[in-house]
Each structure stands twice: as C-alpha cells, then as structure tokens.
C-alpha cells in the first residue's frame, strides 16, 4: 500500500473507479439512479484532478464523457435511444471507442493536455489496449449470441452481457497496481522526454502559450516503458517534423537526466535529448524558429523555466556538435 501511495500520480485506478462503480452498480440499482451517481462521482473526481492535482487522468475523462452521455440521454429521451437492458453494452462500446482512439493516437491526448496547460505522468496505453482487445471480443460474442444460430437462455445471456465489462476494468486496475510496484523498482520507467533540435550553434524553439510570448523545446512527451527503449521512442517523436537532406540522418542523443520537483513530494524524471541537424531546413514545427544562445540569454523571461535549467548543457553540446559536424 505504501508503494501505491508513493506513486499515486501514476495510478490509473483513480480514473477507473467511477467507471467500475457505475458498471457494478447497474446490477443492483435502477439505471438512471446509478448513471447519475456515476456521473456525479466522475465530476467531483475530475474537478479534484484538474484544480488540485493540475493533471487530467485519461480514464477519468473517458468515464466522465461516456457515463455523462448515457445519463443525459436517459433523462431526456427515456428509452428512445437507450432501451431497457442495453445500457451496459452501450456504455462499454463508448468506453471502447475512447480507449481505441487513445491506444492508436496517444498524441491527441497529449496535445489536448498542452492546450489546457495540464500534465500527466502516465500515457495509459497499456490499459487502453487491454480494454480495446477484451471489450471488442466481448461485444463480438454478444452479437453472435444475439443474432447467431445457437439459442441462449435469457438468464445465461444476462450474465454474459453484464459481468465481463466490470471484470475487464477491475483487471486493468489490478494490472496497473502491479505495474506501479514494478515501476518503483525500475528507475526511469515513467519519464518526460524533451528533444532539442540544434544546428550551427542555434536551437529550434516553438511558442508554448496562446500569446506566443513563452518559447520552449518543440518536442515533449511522456514515455512509459523500459528505459532502453526511450531513445527509440524519441526517434519516432521527431519524425513528424524532420525532413532529412542527408542519406545518414542523426538520431536524437541523450544529453541529460534530471529530476524536477512538482509540488512538495512529487518528483518527475526528465530525459533531455539533443537532435543534431545538418541543415536548418531539416526541421520544421508550427510557429517555430531557430534562436541563438546569446538571444536566449538576453531575454530569459521569454523562455520556459525548464529550458533555462537545461540551457548550459544544450549550449555546450551544440558547440561541440558544430565543431565536429
């Protein structure tokens, strides 16, 4: 339990609980009442997550949206769009859709967080993939039993339809709890990757707020997994901005590892990569441009706090690369 509390910022269980409460409660309580309770719990948890923790749990957002849609459809239309005994499969399908989008395009969630100026220490991709696989199989089985040639008693169909969804999310909760214990033993399993493109003793930066007054590194993302695969992930991150003009492009290289304090007791591990370029035209991101290190030093208030801490190491690496390029 102490391990889980020390790593509470990485526990997806916080976001899974409203969904599990709702799915389990639908067995025992009236549908509209249970949807209202689940939606209320999601709203309270979501507000706490945003305003107290300054983060946004993906599964909390997913449950809030799916349960909320079902709740308001039931209130406004009665049984027109949510017939009796269909709420659990409908809710499962909506949750599956959200998990599929996140499992296939996690950058959508990361960009959404950046717009809201929120953070997260977890990508949720493992649990999302589990939900996609198991929920898809479950819904296919339901379709086969309902429209297939094999007759099934209503009692049997009820248990097959309503028990597995809760079990899937409880399984994700258990897997996550076990993963947190492993993460506690493997340093760097959850970290923030920051990638700095440099060329001719200049560094490429992009604006990081609506007024475009604060500049920072253009590539930043959370990584969950074995540390030895972080560099491969960093290489994939830069591909969307990189247009190589050389037959042998340089890959991002680890420059610095450090821990950043968040709050009183939360430490975030940061891995800073340098991405050497042969030509300035090889890298392009929305609204970005190259800065000289002298320009950054003359107006430090225009640049991100993390960048200012990393500036010395980045400048030294950029000068060394310029000498040997």
N, C-alpha and C positions, 0 to 999 in steps of 0.2 A: 504493500500500500504506500509506503514512503517513496518508493521509486516512482510510482504513478503520480504522486503529488508533486514531486520534484520536477517532473516532466509534463505537468498539466497543460502547458502551452502546446504540446504536440498530440494531445489525446483527442481523437475524433469522436470519442464516446459522448462528449459534451453536445455535439451536434446530432448524434444518433438517438439520444434519449427521447426527445419529443416524438420522433417517428415510431420508436419501439413502443412508447406508452400508448400512442394512438392505435397502432396495429393490434396490440394486445387488448386494449380496452374495447375495441369493436366487437369482440366475442361476448362481452358481458354487459355492455351498456347500450342504450339507444344510439343510433348512428349520429344523429345531429348533435346530441349532447357530447358524445365522445370527440367528434370533429371540432366542436367549439372548445373543449378542454385542451385538445392537442394544439389547436391554433393559438390559444392564449398562452400556453407554455412556450411555444415557439417564439411568440412576440416578445415575451419577457426575457427569454434567453438571448434572443437576437439583440435587443436593446442593451443588455448587460455586456454582451460580447463587443458591440461597437463602441459604446461610450465608456465602459470600464476597462476593457482589455485593449481597446483600439485595434481590434482584429476582426476577422469575419470567417467563421467556420463554414466550410462549403456545405457540409451535410446539414447544418443548421439552416442555412439559406435554402437548400433544396427542400427540406421538410416544411419550412415556412411557406414556400410557394405552393407545393403540391397539396398540403393539408388545407391551406387557405382557399385555393381554387375549389376544392371539393366542398368545403364548408359553405362558401357563399353560393355555389351552385345549388346545394341542398336547401339553403334558406330561401333563395329567390325563385327557384323553379320547382321545388318539391321533388317529385320523382320523374320529371320530364327527361332530364339528362343523366340522372343517376338512379336507375331503377333499383328496387329492393334487391339485396344480396349481391350487388355489383360494386359496392364502394371499395372493398379491399382490392379486387383486381384492378379497378380504375386507379386507385392510389398507387398501387405497385407499378403500374405502367408509367405513370407520371414521374415517379421516383427513378424508374429505369431510364427514362428519357434524359433526365438531368444527369444521371451518372454516366450515360453513354457520351454525352457532349463533353463532360469533363475528362473522361478517360481517353477520348480521341483528340481533344484540343484543350489541354490544360492551360495554354497561354491565354485563352479567353478569360478565364477566372483571374489570372494574374493581372491582366490589363484592367479588368474591372476593379480590382483592389487598388491599383495605382490611381485610377480616376477618383476613387473615394478617399485616397490617402490613408488606407488601412494596410495592415500587414498580416501575414500568416507565416507559421513555421512548418507548415505541412502542405503537401500537394494533394493528398487524398487519392492518388491514382490507384494504389493497390486495392483499397476498399471499393473504389468505384468500379474497377474491373471485376472484382468478385460479384458485386451486385449485378452488373451487366450480364455476366455469364449465367449465374444461378437464376436470376429473375426471368431472363429470356427462356431458359429451359422450363421453368415453372409455368410461364404463360403459354408456351407451346404445348405442354402437357394438358393444360386446361382446355385449350382449343380442340385438341384431339379427343379428349373425353367428352366434351360437349357436342361435337359435331361428328365424331368418328363412329365406326360401326359397333364398337363394344359398349354394351349398356352398363351404366354405373348407377348404383342406388343414390338417391339424394343425400343420405347420411354420409356415404363414402365421399361423394363429390364435395360436400361441405368441408370435411377435414382436409382434403387435398387442396382445396381452394384457399382456405383461410389460415392454416397452420404454417406452411412454408415461408410466407413473407416475413412473419415475425422471426422465424428461425434464421433467415438469411441475415437480418440486421443484427441479431444477437451474435451470430457467428462473426460478423465484421467487428463488433465490439470486442469479442474475445481475441481475435487475431490482432487487433490494434493494441490491446493491453499487453499481449505477448511481445509485439514489436517494440513497444516502449521499453520493455526490460532489455531487449537486445540492443536497442539504441543507446541505453545507458552504459552498456559495456563497450560499444564501438564508438570511439570518439569521431565526430565529424560525419555521422550518418545523416544528419539534418543540418544543412548549412545554406547560406546565401552566397550565390556566385555573382561576382561583379567582374565585367570584362571591359578593359580599357584599350581601344584601338589607338595605336601610336604610329606616326610617320614623320620622319625628319625632325625629330625633337619637338613634335607637336602632338596633342592629344585630342581625340574627337569626342565632343560632348553634345548632349541634347537638352532642351528645356524640360524641366520636371514639374512645372505647375502651370496653371491657366494663364497667368500673366507673363509667362516666359522670362521671368526675372531670375530664376534659380537654375543653374546648369549642373548636370551630373553625368555619370557614365551612361552610355546608351543601352547597354545590355545588363540586365539584372534579373535574376530568377532564383527561386528556392529549389534545392535539389535534395531528394530523399533517396538514399541507396548507399551501396558500398563506396567508400571514398575513392577507390582506384578507378571508378567509372565516372567520377566528376569531370575529368578532363574531356572525356568523350561527349558528355552532355554539353559542356561549354562549347565544344566544336560545332555541335548541332545548333546551338543557340545563335551563333554568328552567321550561319549560312544564309538566313533571310536578308541580311544586309550586305553580304560580301559578294563582290564581282571580281574574281581573280583575273589578273592580267599576266600571271606567271604560270608556267607549267608545274611549278612546285610551290604552292602556297604554304605559308607558315600557319601553324595551328596555334590556338591560344596556349600560353605557358603560365604555369602557376608562379606568381611573384611573391605573394604574401598571404599569411594566415594570421588572423587575429580574432579576438572575441569583443563583441560590442554589448555594452550593458543596456538593457531595456527594463526600465522600472527599477525596483530595489533588489530583486532576486533573480531576474531572468537574464541569461546570457545567450547571445546569438552569435554563432560562429560564422565568420566571413572568410571566403576564399577569393582573393583578388588575382585575376589573370591579366596578363598583358597580351595584346593581339598585334604583333608587328605587321606593318603593311609595307609593300614595296612602292606603292603609288597611292596618293591621296584619293584618287577616283575609285579605288577598290572597295571603299566602304561608304555607305550612304544610309542614313536614317532620317525619319521625318523631322524637319526643322533643325537638324544638327549641323555643326561645322567644326573645323579644327581650331584649337586655341594653342598659343604658345604658353609655356610655363611662366614666363615673365608677365604675360597678360593676366593670368590667374592670380599671381602674387600681387598685382597692382590693385585688384578689386576683389578681395576674397569673399566679401559679403554676397557676391553674385553666384557663389558656387556652393554645392551641397556640403553638409558637415562631414559626411564620410569621406568625400573626395579630398577635403582639406587634410584629413588624417593620413590619407594614402599618398599625398602629393609628393613627398620626399622620395619614397621608393619608386613611384612612377617616373619621376624626372630622371633619377639615376639610371633606371632601366632603359628609358627612351634614349638617353645619351649614349649608353653602351651599345644599343642596337644600331644607332646611327653611325657609330664608328666602324662596325663590322658588317654593315649591310652592303 
